[in-house]
Amino acid sequence: MGWSSDPGLEPVECIAWDAHRGPVFALTTSLYGDLWSGSEGGVIKVWYGEGIEKSLALQREEKRKTSSLVERSFIDLRAMVSDGGASPLPAVDVKLLLSDNSRSKVWSAGYLSLALWDSCTKELLKVINVDGQVDTRYDILSSQDYGYEAKQNLFSSPRREKARSPVGFFQRSRNALIGAADAVRRVAAKAGFGDDSQRIEALAMSIDGMIWTGSANGCLAQWDGSGNRLQEFQHHSCSVQSIFSFGIRIWVGYMDGTIQLLNLEGNLLGGWIAHSSPVLSMSVGGSYIFTLAGHGGIRGWNLSSPGPIDNIMRSTLIEAEALYKKFEYMKVLVGSWNVGQEKASYESLRAWLKLLTPEVGLVVVGLQEVDMGAGFLAMSAAKETVGLEGSPNGDWWLDAIGQQLKGYSFERVGSRQMAGLLVCIWVKTHLKQFIGDIDSAAVACGLGRAIGNKGAVGLRMRIRDRSICFVNCHFAAHMEAVSRRNEDFDHVFRTMTFAASSSGIMTTSVTGSTGQLFRGTNGSRMPELSDTDMIVFLGDLNYRIYDISYDDAMSLVSQRCFDWLKYNDQLRVEMRSGRVFQGLREGDFKFPPTYKFEKHTADLAGYDASEKRRIPAWCDRILYRDSRVSSGNECSLDCPVVSSISLYDSCMEATDSDHKPIKCVFNLDIAYADKQIMRQKYGELISSNNKVVHLLQGLEAFPEVNINNTDIILQDRNPSAMKFQNRSMKATACFEIIGQAPNLSSTHFSAFPTWLKVSPSIGVISPGQTVEVTLQHRDLRGQQNYNDSPLDILPGGATQQKAATLLAKITGVYSTVAKYYEIHVQHQNSRSTLPSRGFNFGDRLF
């Protein structure tokens, strides 16, 4: 679909047509005004710019007719390069398209490969993999897809008969087999059956003509215009989501919301946490770059960031902190229960989750052993590999807890199940608007670190823009397995990685350029669980009690003498030694050990009396860490979450399992910035601070550039040159040569004529330097235009005289403010006797 974009007016749909059977993943406009679109299965179509331009020029009542014509005015590139059903293009989704206007090429990117095309002739130049190796394998088209893609195009010339490939029968069979096997691999990667960290996520071109790709492993690769992989950079471990180049800087957005700045050589200039979710896209306007996050938030950053303006604004905003600093108080109920594959009674649930105060705004429940058994665990592990979760028992528990909380106006906002582990969160309805970015994660600690009978599931969320995480754990069992339990915690803490914000409640955030600075510039990252304002671990941690017999333990428990038992509690011993749960703490408790009980037997008489005579233990625990570095820290924007415990107890009335459920009520003080007030203050400061105003005005200035010749006459195919001279000795200039539409009143298309070659069409002009640009007539004999007639051939074989007006766009490096110079180009064939005409020259400032 296309919309008009007249300044000051509401966008109006001006054209629409059916382009693909599936989703349109990527679009780009080539140097010559053609629209390229990428879709599923490696399908790329080129829609002629002339056809779209003519459709836009027609009256409204004729739109439907022209849309029908545009639908068929395309070239199907995959069908064009296929031979007998085999294609050199991988049969994977075309995720990205990029027009290299400096070399008249278009790049297309799949999951693990790139293809280069000639944007004028539409010829496939090469297919390369992410490592830079030329890919010569063939993928097989199904007969259905092949027949569809070969559909006749009305605006293009009939497809000429392709010469039979010289590849022999056996070689073609070999290619087909390899291609089929490779297709399975690619489909598996596409569907998420394997985590291929090299998959391409972003594609961009910098002002010096270099191509940049970003991968899921955080790697950035630099390519030249011919598809040669030059360098690789690793400045961050998270997946790259977007790349944008402006001036002499490259901006990179990552999955975790980080933005990094690089120079054209790939060196890291700085970075910060820009959003709480993935940075999906970037666009520039004025002196700002705007970033779009996964939760819908948009933020603007000065193109000179990080720099003097940021330092001034940051210090000034800190001084005005009292104007926009706010506090939120709430209580959070956290409960944990190893349910032993049982379903609880209504009475047990009511006793466990009874809300003691209406101030409870959040309820977090962690369950262990919701389902067990070898068959179930194997099936669960298989489901995890394809992103599936859940079980009938898990659904029962979610419904039962939801019914228990429904009367208190709670709504479930997130859940995650892996095998027998289930964590879920409910929030009061009136607080729902302040909750966002619900992310989930799971780590298996069972057999081979692959089976989920032991492990952890986590939910991370934002409350008033503060990150709080809840991790439900089930660690290794048995008295002697202390080291294994410690290892389970370490494995969970270091490897738990949260998914992108793709579900749950999303909140919109639109703020000024005030992000959290990214610590370190070497690309190192702490574990994700350490990067939260508060974290709570809950679950059946399975720590037992050292050096005591069953009889002695039962005697102390029956007398409620817990001090000696607590001192020899394995978890407390290991925490005192710094071997596990480092930096976390636990509230004081006075409840008896929660394991092991005979089912349906009440009070202390229910402890295990079987032949195994298991020693009672506090297997079920809740530990936490907030934002405080020391106990004396008060809640502030620098220490945003401070918590205390008002209740830490077990529920002895519940007899449905061999464990007793536990619960803990946290009192949370959350400091946050009122974004609306903060934005207003930011706007006042940026317009009233004289130093900032002066710096912003300086960013919009650009060097004076002289062009020695704006009246170019080409003879035959002889090249002609013009020189761009940067007269400034301090500032860098950027230039781009673009095509000017022949009729600006009827269309917004701006394209080069197909007969003209300009090299380079973009570039950087250093202070005091001169750059030479070459213009040359392109030989298009034998090629056809969109009206199916040979290009520019006059009667008798003479080539007609051609003329075009181009625009040279000159900008600085920190603003989109530009100066445009008109460049008039005329081509004369040596046999032509047509007189040349004069030109009027001028420049325009936008």
Sequence and secondary structure as in RCSB ss.txt:
>XXXX:A:sequence
MGWSSDPGLEPVECIAWDAHRGPVFALTTSLYGDLWSGSEGGVIKVWYGEGIEKSLALQREEKRKTSSLVERSFI
DLRAMVSDGGASPLPAVDVKLLLSDNSRSKVWSAGYLSLALWDSCTKELLKVINVDGQVDTRYDILSSQDYGYEA
KQNLFSSPRREKARSPVGFFQRSRNALIGAADAVRRVAAKAGFGDDSQRIEALAMSIDGMIWTGSANGCLAQWDG
SGNRLQEFQHHSCSVQSIFSFGIRIWVGYMDGTIQLLNLEGNLLGGWIAHSSPVLSMSVGGSYIFTLAGHGGIRG
WNLSSPGPIDNIMRSTLIEAEALYKKFEYMKVLVGSWNVGQEKASYESLRAWLKLLTPEVGLVVVGLQEVDMGAG
FLAMSAAKETVGLEGSPNGDWWLDAIGQQLKGYSFERVGSRQMAGLLVCIWVKTHLKQFIGDIDSAAVACGLGRA
IGNKGAVGLRMRIRDRSICFVNCHFAAHMEAVSRRNEDFDHVFRTMTFAASSSGIMTTSVTGSTGQLFRGTNGSR
MPELSDTDMIVFLGDLNYRIYDISYDDAMSLVSQRCFDWLKYNDQLRVEMRSGRVFQGLREGDFKFPPTYKFEKH
TADLAGYDASEKRRIPAWCDRILYRDSRVSSGNECSLDCPVVSSISLYDSCMEATDSDHKPIKCVFNLDIAYADK
QIMRQKYGELISSNNKVVHLLQGLEAFPEVNINNTDIILQDRNPSAMKFQNRSMKATACFEIIGQAPNLSSTHFS
AFPTWLKVSPSIGVISPGQTVEVTLQHRDLRGQQNYNDSPLDILPGGATQQKAATLLAKITGVYSTVAKYYEIHV
QHQNSRSTLPSRGFNFGDRLF
>XXXX:A:secstr
 EEE  TTS  EEEE     SS   EEEE TTS EEEE GGG EEEE HHHHHHHHHS GGGHHHHHHHHTT EE
EHHHHH BTTEESS SS   EEEEETTTTEEEEE SSEEEEEETTT  EEEEEETTS B    EE  HHHHHHHT
   SSS            HHHHHHHHHHHHHHHHHHHHHHTTSS  TT EEEEEE TTS EEEEETTSEEEEE T
TS EEEEEES SS EEEEEEETTEEEEEETTSEEEEEETT  EEEEEE  SS EEEEEEETTEEEEEETTS EEE
EETT SSHHHHHHHHHHHHTHHHHEEEEEEEEEEEEEE TT    HHHHHHHS  S TTEEEEEEEEE SS SHH
HHHHHHHHHHTT    HHHHHHHHHHHHHHHTTTEEEEEEEEETTEEEEEEEEGGGGGGEEEEEEEEEE SGGGT
 TTSEEEEEEEEETTEEEEEEEEE   STT HHHHHHHHHHHHHH     S SS     EE S  EE   SS   
  GGGSSSEEEEEEE    BSS  HHHHHHHHHTT  HHHHHTBHHHHHHHTTSSSTT B         B B TT
  SGGGB  STT    B  EEEEEE S SSTT   SSSS EEEEEEEEEE TT  SSSB  EEEEEEEEEEEE H
HHHHHHHHHHHHH HHHHHHHHHHH    EEES SEEEEETT  EEEEEEE  SS  EEEEEEE  S TTT    
   TTEEEE SEEEE TT EEEEEEEE   TT B TTSSBTTB GGG B  EEEEEEEEEE SS   EEEEEEEE
EEE TT           EEE 
